Amino acid sequence: MNDIDFKFIIIFLIFLGYNAEAKDYYFHPKMGNDSANGSSFKSPFKSLVKISDLTLEPGDRIFLAAGEVFHETLVLDHVQGSFENPILIDSYQNNGDDIKEKSMLDATGLLNGLLITNSNHIIIKNLDITANGPVDDTGDGEMRVGVLIFGKGNERITNIHLEELHIHDIFYEKEGIGRTEGEVRSANGTQKYGWGIRMIANDDAEIENVWISNSTIENVSHTGIKLTGTQKQNVRNVRILDNKVFRTGGPGIQMSGVKFVHVKGNEVSHSGSTDDSRKWGRGSGLWTWSASYVMIEHNSFMYANGPGDSAGAHIDFNCDNVILQYNFSAENAGGFCEILGNNYNCAYRYNISVNDGHRIKGENGAFQEGKIFWLSGYQGGQRERKAPVNSYFYNNTMYVKSDQVSKIAIDNRSKGILIVNNIFHLEGRSELVAGDQYKPDDESVSEMESVFFENNLFLNGSNWPSGIMIQDAKPLFGSADFKNPGGMKPKDYIPQNKELIQKGISIPFLPNDEFGLMDGLDMQTDFLGNPTMGKPSLGAINYVEKKTDNNQ
């Protein structure tokens, strides 16, 4: 356990303690009365607006009637718990029994289901939140959000814990509104949308120490979970853990202007969904922009859709120290590995990719090829290209079916590329994509700097296009003999070829790179948690004897 993990475990344990002198307040939208004392489930308040009249102290608890619907926004403004005694918002059963249902916030006609401003040390859990258009009071609002944490001026919002929430059906517009082709091609959409969870820190505000865990976000017209800071990276220390993010019209998870983020154990599926005409219709499962020190591990990213981008998880420009490891990525239109311009010391390692990058430019409105591997110099349409620096790509397992072309693009000005110990099991042909949808590669470059490319297993000699400037110096050829190639479970990609045992090589620092990766280069376990036993094997999973298959 590292120091960062220990720190946050301590914070969580402290959050579990409550002040013995704290007060409880109960709310029921039908049986309640705002003239009551609200001190028990037998005499609850009625309206959530009543919260603004309460003088909440650290350790106080607010309970909302489970299975009931509040047709209003829950606003937490200037609500101050303490580090030792946070304020709790939770559901309760009318008879006092354990919670079997969640209380619902239905923000139809309103901009937000839950709004948190200038508040600290709060736990919110066991709520069902929906807001299905249209919005009655448009005002200056350009977005509708299930949960919005908003900081402005010099406000500091810290220690907010969102747990076991169900956020769904968040749409700004009425049913039947559609999106044009130009709207889907815009960078992030220009029209009004619904979002699941948003954190926005404007100006000199800071949002820190936020947990989003064990929640489900589904069927929203844009992004499921979105973190937005400034160039100061004033959204920090965020944990996104064990959530399910399904059928988002935009990306599943997106972050910009952030530092120190941990994304672990999430299931993200069908980002860029088009099953409702109000959805944007484009988005990677996850992507980062202007982000530092982000660890993305043990997640699944599947079925991302869209005419551009829409990878399983990609690293957009202006990032450093972003690592993707132990993730399962499958059937994502845009591809698997995507690292754009002005990025430093980013990595994909010990991931599994299945049939990623199947999109074909020119078909169904696609303006960008899908790619299984892409290093790009793009850093905005108005800026000169600047290729990524020190990109590490090792011990990944990639499977692509026979009728799919595996496309690869590498900006010629990339500096520092490590491609080692990967399995490229590409049953179809591979193809070099020269440049991307914005600008072509610099053909004047005759040699890339600081490249370490060797000891990768290719199914055959055509798995890596001959036209790419860099080639594996010591390639291996043959089949990994996967347990169930084409399957949609990580264990389907356990290799049965015993010749792969400890055939990997140690991962070196790239030339002129003294830092490497934030969590080190050597990995102690493979994708499934098996020890690497010193010298690594090839791909994301160590060889397993066939006689033990029934126990896997």
Protein Blocks (a to p, Z undefined) as FASTA:
>chain_A
ZZklmmmmmmmmmmmpccfkbccddddfklpcfkbnolafklccfblklmmmpccdehia
cdddehiacdbddddehiacdfklccddddddfklpacfbdcdddfehiabfbdcehieh
iadehiacddddddfblmlafbdcfbdcddehjbccehiadehiacehiafbdghiacdf
klmmpmnopadcddfbdcddehjbccehiadehiacehifbdfbdcdddfkopaghiade
hiacehifbdfbdcehiahiadehiacehihiakbfkbnoiacfbdcehiehiadehiac
ehiacjegjifbdcdehiahiacehiacehifkbmbdcdehiahiadehiacehehkacg
hiahiabdcdfbdcdfbebjkbccdddehiadehiacdddfkbccdddddfkbghiadeh
iacddfbdcdddehjfkbccdfkbmbdehiadehiacfblklpcfkbmbdcfbdceddeh
iabghiacfklmccfbfklgopaccddddehianlpanojbdfbdfkopafkhpacehjb
dcddfklmmmZZ
